[in-house]
Amino acid sequence: MNAIKVNDLYKDLSLDYEINLIDDNKISFLFKGNFKIDGFEEEKLLVKSLNLDLNTAEEINFENYFKEDEKSQKKTK
């Protein structure tokens, strides 16, 4: 995930989150918010998700969630 740093052009960040899924093995967060960027009048919207494997603390994403064997990978395309 990207971080907003002190000297970034982002300002007025408003961020909320929901826990969409939680079980013994994984947790899924949905982040929603808005922010402004110096030099632009329009407010920008932000929607990000974060899925974590609670056993390994690793992020779960499309590439590592599915089995890597060829038969399984073909089903995802």
C-alpha positions as CSV (number, residue, x, y, z in Angstrom):
1,M,0.0,0.0,0.0
2,N,1.2,3.5,-0.7
3,A,1.7,5.9,2.1
4,I,1.1,9.7,2.1
5,K,4.2,11.5,3.1
6,V,4.6,15.0,4.6
7,N,5.8,16.7,1.4
8,D,3.2,15.0,-0.8
9,L,0.7,17.1,-2.7
10,Y,-2.2,15.3,-1.1
11,K,-4.3,17.1,1.6
12,D,-7.6,16.9,3.4
13,L,-7.6,13.1,3.5
14,S,-10.8,11.6,4.8
15,L,-10.7,7.8,5.1
16,D,-13.1,5.1,6.4
17,Y,-12.9,1.3,6.4
18,E,-15.1,-1.7,6.6
19,I,-14.2,-5.2,7.4
20,N,-16.0,-7.2,4.7
21,L,-14.8,-10.7,5.7
22,I,-13.2,-12.2,8.7
23,D,-12.7,-15.9,9.5
24,D,-10.0,-18.0,11.1
25,N,-7.8,-17.7,8.0
26,K,-8.3,-14.3,6.4
27,I,-9.6,-10.8,6.8
28,S,-10.7,-8.4,4.1
29,F,-10.8,-4.6,4.5
30,L,-12.4,-2.1,2.1
31,F,-11.1,1.5,2.4
32,K,-13.2,4.4,1.1
33,G,-12.4,8.0,1.2
34,N,-11.6,11.2,-0.5
35,F,-8.8,13.7,-0.7
36,K,-7.6,16.8,-2.5
37,I,-4.4,17.4,-4.4
38,D,-2.7,20.8,-4.3
39,G,-3.3,22.6,-7.6
40,F,-6.6,20.8,-8.3
41,E,-10.1,22.0,-7.3
42,E,-11.9,18.7,-7.6
43,E,-12.0,16.2,-4.8
44,K,-10.6,12.8,-5.7
45,L,-12.2,9.5,-4.5
46,L,-10.3,6.6,-3.1
47,V,-11.4,3.0,-3.0
48,K,-8.9,0.3,-2.0
49,S,-9.1,-3.2,-0.7
50,L,-6.7,-5.2,1.5
51,N,-6.9,-8.9,2.1
52,L,-4.6,-10.6,4.6
53,D,-3.9,-14.2,5.3
54,L,-4.1,-14.3,9.1
55,N,-1.8,-17.4,9.3
56,T,1.1,-15.8,7.4
57,A,0.3,-12.1,7.7
58,E,0.9,-11.9,3.9
59,E,-1.3,-9.9,1.6
60,I,-3.7,-12.0,-0.5
61,N,-4.1,-10.9,-4.1
62,F,-5.3,-12.3,-7.4
63,E,-1.9,-13.8,-8.3
64,N,-1.3,-15.7,-5.1
65,Y,-4.8,-16.7,-4.1
66,F,-5.3,-19.3,-6.9
67,K,-3.2,-22.4,-7.3
68,E,-0.2,-21.9,-9.6
69,D,-0.6,-25.1,-11.6
70,E,-1.4,-24.7,-15.2
71,K,-4.9,-26.2,-15.0
72,S,-6.0,-23.8,-12.2
73,Q,-4.4,-20.8,-13.8
74,K,-6.3,-21.4,-17.1
75,K,-9.6,-21.2,-15.1
76,T,-8.8,-17.7,-14.0
77,K,-8.4,-16.3,-17.5
